[in-house]
Amino acid sequence: RIRSEEEVAGVASPSFYAGFQTRAERIKDQFLLRLREVSADGQRIGGYGAAAKGNTLLNYAGINSDLLPYVVDNNPMKVGKYLPGSRIPVVSERVLIEDNPEVVLVLPWNLEREVTSRLRDQYGWSGSIMTPMSDSIHL
């Protein structure tokens, strides 16, 4: 079934991958530009989720603790460590709540709704959410 779906999607053909590098660079450039704009506006940014896919993007974009001072993770095995490559500290969720940044960057973008709901419902956080794969920052 999966092979049939892949065949219909065309993943076995070289044309499926045409422009992949260009699209990846565009996503990276837009993401980096938005982070820099938020920082230049004087807004504080906190990261949420020390997931591998978010970390890969941070490294690809050359982002370090100058733009993203910390990333929150609820896994106690990650807290107190650093993201590989960027050396951004991984901290507990409590740090984010106490810091109360204007913008939270949700690195596992597929969990944006759950993270937003958690921050707003459990902690009353009222800032803006940003995801790497979105062209906007929203409340």
PAGU-789923 format. One line per field, with one value per residue: residue number from 1; residue in one letter; x, y, z of N, C-alpha, C in turn. Coordinates in Angstrom, 1 decimal, padded with zeros to 4 digits, always signed. Example, Ala and Ser with C-alpha at 12.3 -4.5 7.8 and 13.67 -1.06 7.14 Angstrom:
// PAGU-789923
i	c(1	2)
aa	c(a	s)
n_u	c(+013.2	+012.8)
n_v	c(-005.7	-002.2)
n_w	c(+007.8	+007.1)
ca_u	c(+012.3	+013.7)
ca_v	c(-004.5	-001.1)
ca_w	c(+007.8	+007.1)
c_u	c(+013.2	+012.9)
c_v	c(-003.3	+000.0)
c_w	c(+007.8	+007.9)
This chain:
// PAGU-789923
i	c(1	2	3	4	5	6	7	8	9	10	11	12	13	14	15	16	17	18	19	20	21	22	23	24	25	26	27	28	29	30	31	32	33	34	35	36	37	38	39	40	41	42	43	44	45	46	47	48	49	50	51	52	53	54	55	56	57	58	59	60	61	62	63	64	65	66	67	68	69	70	71	72	73	74	75	76	77	78	79	80	81	82	83	84	85	86	87	88	89	90	91	92	93	94	95	96	97	98	99	100	101	102	103	104	105	106	107	108	109	110	111	112	113	114	115	116	117	118	119	120	121	122	123	124	125	126	127	128	129	130	131	132	133	134	135	136	137	138	139)
aa	c(r	i	r	s	e	e	e	v	a	g	v	a	s	p	s	f	y	a	g	f	q	t	r	a	e	r	i	k	d	q	f	l	l	r	l	r	e	v	s	a	d	g	q	r	i	g	g	y	g	a	a	a	k	g	n	t	l	l	n	y	a	g	i	n	s	d	l	l	p	y	v	v	d	n	n	p	m	k	v	g	k	y	l	p	g	s	r	i	p	v	v	s	e	r	v	l	i	e	d	n	p	e	v	v	l	v	l	p	w	n	l	e	r	e	v	t	s	r	l	r	d	q	y	g	w	s	g	s	i	m	t	p	m	s	d	s	i	h	l)
n_u	c(+000.8	+001.9	+004.0	+002.5	+001.3	+003.5	+004.4	+002.3	+002.6	+005.0	+007.6	+009.7	+010.8	+013.2	+012.4	+010.7	+012.4	+013.6	+014.6	+014.7	+016.9	+016.9	+014.4	+014.8	+016.8	+015.4	+013.5	+015.2	+016.5	+014.3	+013.4	+015.6	+015.8	+013.3	+013.7	+015.9	+014.7	+012.7	+014.4	+015.8	+013.8	+013.7	+012.3	+012.1	+013.1	+012.1	+012.9	+011.1	+011.1	+013.4	+013.8	+015.0	+014.6	+014.1	+016.5	+018.3	+017.5	+018.2	+021.0	+021.6	+020.9	+022.7	+022.2	+022.6	+023.0	+023.0	+020.9	+018.8	+018.4	+017.8	+016.4	+013.4	+012.6	+010.6	+011.6	+013.4	+015.9	+017.1	+017.3	+019.5	+021.5	+023.0	+022.0	+023.2	+025.9	+024.8	+025.0	+023.1	+021.5	+019.5	+016.7	+014.4	+010.8	+009.9	+011.7	+011.1	+008.5	+009.0	+010.7	+009.1	+009.0	+008.4	+008.0	+007.6	+009.4	+008.5	+010.0	+009.5	+007.5	+005.2	+003.9	+002.8	+000.2	-000.4	+001.6	+001.2	-001.4	-000.8	+001.0	-000.7	-003.1	-002.2	-000.4	-001.1	+000.2	+000.8	+002.0	+003.5	+003.5	+005.9	+006.8	+009.3	+008.5	+006.5	+005.3	+004.7	+004.3	+002.2	-000.4)
n_v	c(-001.2	+001.3	+001.5	+001.8	+004.2	+005.9	+005.5	+006.7	+009.3	+009.9	+009.6	+008.0	+009.0	+011.1	+013.7	+014.4	+015.3	+017.5	+020.7	+020.6	+021.3	+024.1	+024.8	+024.0	+025.8	+028.2	+027.9	+027.8	+030.4	+032.2	+031.5	+032.1	+034.9	+035.8	+035.1	+036.8	+039.3	+039.4	+039.3	+041.7	+043.5	+043.6	+041.7	+038.9	+035.5	+032.2	+028.8	+025.8	+022.4	+020.0	+018.5	+016.3	+017.1	+019.8	+020.6	+019.9	+021.8	+024.1	+023.9	+023.8	+026.3	+027.8	+028.8	+029.8	+030.2	+033.0	+034.0	+032.3	+031.7	+029.5	+026.2	+024.6	+021.5	+018.7	+016.3	+014.9	+013.7	+015.3	+017.8	+020.2	+019.6	+020.2	+021.4	+019.5	+020.7	+023.5	+024.2	+025.2	+025.7	+023.2	+023.5	+023.3	+023.4	+025.2	+027.3	+028.7	+029.6	+031.3	+033.1	+034.2	+034.8	+037.0	+035.6	+032.3	+029.8	+027.0	+024.1	+021.3	+021.4	+020.0	+019.6	+022.0	+022.9	+021.4	+022.3	+025.1	+025.1	+023.9	+025.8	+028.0	+027.1	+025.8	+027.6	+030.1	+031.7	+034.3	+035.1	+035.2	+032.6	+030.9	+029.0	+027.0	+026.3	+028.0	+030.9	+033.0	+034.7	+034.0	+034.9)
n_w	c(+000.0	+000.9	-000.9	-003.3	-002.8	-002.7	-005.3	-006.8	-005.8	-007.0	-005.9	-006.7	-009.0	-010.5	-011.0	-008.9	-006.9	-007.9	-007.5	-004.7	-003.1	-003.5	-002.4	+000.3	+001.0	+000.8	+002.8	+005.1	+004.9	+005.1	+007.6	+009.3	+008.7	+009.9	+012.6	+013.2	+012.7	+014.8	+017.0	+016.5	+016.9	+019.6	+021.0	+023.1	+022.7	+023.2	+022.9	+022.1	+022.6	+022.1	+019.8	+017.2	+014.5	+014.6	+015.7	+013.6	+011.7	+013.0	+013.1	+010.4	+009.6	+011.0	+013.6	+016.9	+020.4	+020.5	+019.0	+019.9	+023.0	+024.7	+024.8	+025.6	+027.1	+028.0	+028.7	+031.1	+030.7	+028.8	+029.8	+031.1	+029.4	+026.2	+022.9	+020.1	+018.2	+017.9	+020.5	+022.2	+025.3	+026.9	+028.8	+031.6	+031.4	+033.2	+033.2	+030.8	+031.4	+033.6	+032.4	+030.4	+027.5	+024.7	+022.3	+021.4	+019.9	+018.3	+017.9	+017.2	+014.8	+014.1	+016.4	+017.2	+017.9	+020.3	+022.0	+022.1	+023.2	+025.7	+026.9	+027.0	+028.3	+030.7	+031.8	+031.3	+029.5	+027.1	+024.8	+021.5	+018.9	+017.1	+014.3	+012.5	+010.0	+009.1	+007.6	+009.2	+012.4	+015.0	+017.3)
ca_u	c(+000.0	+002.8	+004.7	+001.6	+001.1	+004.7	+004.4	+001.4	+003.2	+006.2	+008.9	+010.8	+011.3	+014.1	+011.7	+010.1	+013.4	+014.1	+014.4	+014.7	+017.9	+016.4	+013.3	+015.4	+017.5	+014.4	+012.9	+016.2	+016.7	+013.1	+013.4	+016.7	+015.4	+012.3	+014.4	+016.7	+013.7	+012.2	+015.5	+016.1	+012.7	+013.8	+011.5	+012.8	+012.6	+012.5	+012.6	+010.3	+011.2	+014.7	+013.6	+016.1	+014.3	+014.3	+018.0	+018.9	+017.3	+019.0	+022.4	+021.7	+020.7	+023.7	+021.6	+023.1	+022.4	+022.9	+019.5	+017.9	+019.2	+017.6	+015.3	+012.8	+012.2	+010.0	+012.3	+014.5	+017.2	+017.7	+017.4	+020.9	+022.4	+023.1	+021.7	+024.4	+026.2	+024.5	+025.3	+022.0	+021.2	+018.2	+016.2	+013.0	+009.7	+009.7	+012.5	+010.3	+007.4	+009.6	+011.3	+008.0	+009.4	+007.3	+007.9	+008.1	+009.7	+008.2	+010.9	+008.8	+006.4	+004.0	+003.3	+002.5	-001.1	-000.3	+002.5	+000.4	-002.5	-000.2	+001.5	-001.8	-004.0	-001.6	+000.4	-001.6	+001.2	+000.0	+002.9	+003.3	+004.1	+006.6	+007.3	+010.2	+007.9	+005.5	+005.8	+004.2	+004.3	+000.8	-000.8)
ca_v	c(+000.0	+002.4	+001.6	+002.3	+005.6	+006.5	+005.5	+007.7	+010.6	+010.1	+009.7	+007.2	+009.7	+012.3	+015.0	+014.6	+015.9	+018.7	+022.0	+020.3	+022.2	+025.5	+024.9	+023.9	+027.0	+029.2	+027.8	+028.2	+031.8	+032.8	+031.2	+032.9	+036.3	+036.0	+035.1	+038.1	+040.4	+039.3	+039.7	+043.1	+044.3	+043.6	+040.6	+037.8	+034.3	+031.0	+027.6	+024.7	+021.1	+019.6	+017.4	+016.2	+017.8	+021.2	+020.8	+019.8	+023.0	+025.2	+023.7	+024.1	+027.8	+028.4	+029.4	+029.4	+030.9	+034.4	+034.2	+031.4	+031.5	+028.2	+025.4	+023.9	+020.1	+018.1	+015.1	+015.2	+013.3	+016.3	+019.1	+020.4	+019.3	+021.2	+020.8	+019.2	+021.6	+024.9	+024.3	+025.9	+024.9	+022.6	+023.8	+022.8	+024.3	+026.3	+028.5	+029.4	+030.3	+032.4	+034.1	+034.8	+035.5	+037.4	+034.7	+030.9	+029.0	+025.6	+023.4	+020.2	+022.1	+019.2	+019.7	+023.4	+023.1	+020.9	+023.2	+026.3	+024.8	+023.6	+027.0	+028.9	+026.6	+025.5	+028.6	+031.5	+032.4	+035.0	+035.6	+034.7	+031.3	+030.9	+027.7	+027.2	+026.0	+028.9	+032.3	+034.1	+034.5	+034.3	+034.9)
ca_w	c(+000.0	+000.9	-002.2	-004.3	-002.5	-003.2	-006.8	-007.2	-005.5	-007.8	-005.2	-007.3	-010.1	-010.2	-011.1	-007.6	-006.1	-008.6	-006.7	-003.3	-002.4	-003.5	-001.4	+001.6	+001.3	+001.0	+004.2	+006.0	+004.8	+005.7	+009.1	+009.9	+008.6	+010.9	+013.9	+013.3	+012.8	+016.1	+017.9	+016.3	+017.5	+021.0	+021.6	+023.6	+022.1	+023.8	+022.1	+022.8	+022.0	+021.7	+018.8	+016.2	+013.2	+014.9	+015.9	+012.3	+011.0	+013.7	+012.7	+008.9	+009.5	+011.8	+014.7	+018.2	+021.6	+020.3	+018.6	+020.7	+024.3	+025.3	+024.3	+026.7	+026.8	+029.2	+028.9	+032.1	+030.2	+028.0	+030.6	+031.6	+028.3	+025.1	+021.6	+019.4	+017.1	+018.2	+021.9	+022.9	+026.5	+027.1	+030.1	+032.0	+031.0	+034.2	+032.8	+029.8	+032.1	+034.4	+031.5	+029.8	+026.3	+023.8	+021.2	+021.6	+018.7	+018.5	+017.0	+016.5	+014.3	+014.0	+017.8	+017.5	+018.6	+021.6	+022.8	+022.3	+024.2	+027.0	+027.4	+027.3	+029.3	+032.0	+032.4	+031.0	+028.6	+026.1	+023.7	+020.1	+018.6	+015.8	+013.9	+011.4	+008.7	+008.8	+007.1	+010.1	+013.8	+015.4	+018.7)
c_u	c(+000.9	+003.5	+003.8	+001.4	+002.3	+004.8	+003.5	+001.9	+004.4	+007.5	+010.0	+011.4	+012.2	+013.4	+011.0	+011.1	+014.0	+013.7	+014.4	+015.7	+017.4	+015.3	+013.8	+016.1	+016.5	+013.8	+013.9	+016.4	+015.5	+013.1	+014.4	+016.3	+014.3	+012.8	+015.2	+015.8	+013.1	+013.2	+015.8	+015.0	+012.7	+013.0	+012.4	+012.2	+013.1	+012.1	+011.9	+010.5	+012.6	+014.7	+014.7	+015.8	+014.5	+015.8	+018.7	+018.7	+018.1	+020.5	+022.6	+021.6	+021.8	+023.3	+022.2	+022.5	+022.4	+021.5	+018.5	+018.6	+019.0	+016.4	+014.7	+012.5	+011.7	+010.7	+013.5	+015.8	+017.9	+018.0	+018.8	+021.9	+022.4	+022.7	+023.0	+024.6	+026.1	+024.9	+024.3	+021.6	+019.7	+017.8	+014.8	+012.0	+009.5	+010.5	+011.8	+009.2	+007.9	+010.1	+010.2	+008.3	+008.2	+007.0	+008.4	+008.2	+009.5	+008.9	+010.2	+007.5	+005.1	+003.3	+002.9	+001.2	-001.0	+000.5	+001.8	-000.6	-001.9	+000.3	+000.3	-002.7	-003.4	-000.9	-000.1	-000.7	+000.4	+000.8	+002.5	+004.0	+004.7	+007.0	+008.3	+009.6	+006.7	+006.0	+005.4	+004.4	+002.9	+000.6	-001.5)
c_v	c(+001.3	+002.6	+002.2	+003.8	+006.4	+006.6	+006.6	+009.1	+010.9	+010.1	+008.9	+007.9	+010.9	+013.6	+015.4	+015.5	+017.2	+019.9	+021.8	+021.2	+023.6	+025.7	+024.9	+025.2	+028.2	+029.1	+028.2	+029.8	+032.6	+032.7	+032.1	+034.4	+036.6	+036.1	+036.4	+039.3	+040.5	+039.8	+041.2	+044.0	+044.3	+042.6	+039.5	+036.5	+033.1	+029.8	+026.6	+023.4	+020.8	+018.4	+017.5	+017.0	+019.3	+021.5	+020.8	+021.2	+024.2	+025.1	+024.1	+025.6	+028.5	+029.2	+028.9	+030.2	+032.4	+034.8	+033.4	+031.0	+030.2	+027.5	+024.6	+022.4	+019.5	+016.8	+015.4	+014.7	+014.3	+017.6	+019.1	+020.0	+020.4	+020.6	+020.6	+020.2	+023.1	+025.2	+025.2	+025.1	+024.4	+022.8	+023.2	+023.9	+025.4	+027.5	+029.3	+030.2	+031.4	+033.5	+034.9	+035.5	+036.0	+036.4	+033.3	+030.3	+027.6	+024.8	+022.1	+020.7	+021.3	+019.2	+021.1	+023.6	+022.6	+021.8	+024.5	+026.1	+024.6	+024.9	+027.9	+028.4	+026.3	+026.6	+030.0	+032.3	+033.1	+035.6	+035.0	+033.4	+031.5	+029.4	+027.9	+027.0	+026.9	+030.2	+033.4	+033.7	+034.9	+034.2	+033.6)
c_w	c(+000.0	-000.4	-003.3	-004.1	-003.0	-004.7	-007.4	-007.0	-006.4	-007.2	-005.8	-008.6	-009.7	-010.2	-009.7	-006.7	-006.7	-007.7	-005.2	-002.6	-002.4	-002.5	+000.0	+002.0	+001.5	+002.4	+005.2	+006.0	+005.4	+007.2	+009.8	+009.8	+009.7	+012.3	+014.1	+013.4	+014.2	+017.1	+017.8	+016.9	+019.0	+021.7	+022.0	+023.0	+022.9	+022.9	+022.8	+022.0	+021.5	+020.7	+017.7	+014.9	+013.4	+015.0	+014.5	+011.6	+011.7	+013.2	+011.2	+008.8	+010.3	+013.0	+016.0	+019.3	+021.5	+019.9	+019.4	+021.9	+025.0	+024.6	+025.5	+026.2	+028.1	+029.5	+029.9	+031.7	+029.4	+028.7	+031.2	+030.6	+027.3	+023.8	+020.8	+018.3	+017.6	+019.7	+022.7	+024.1	+026.4	+028.5	+030.4	+031.5	+032.0	+033.8	+031.8	+030.5	+032.9	+033.5	+030.8	+028.5	+025.5	+022.7	+021.6	+020.2	+019.0	+017.4	+016.4	+016.0	+014.2	+015.4	+018.2	+018.3	+020.1	+022.5	+023.1	+023.3	+025.6	+027.6	+027.9	+028.4	+030.7	+032.7	+032.1	+030.1	+027.5	+025.0	+022.4	+019.9	+017.2	+015.5	+012.7	+010.1	+008.3	+008.4	+008.1	+011.5	+014.2	+016.9	+019.1)
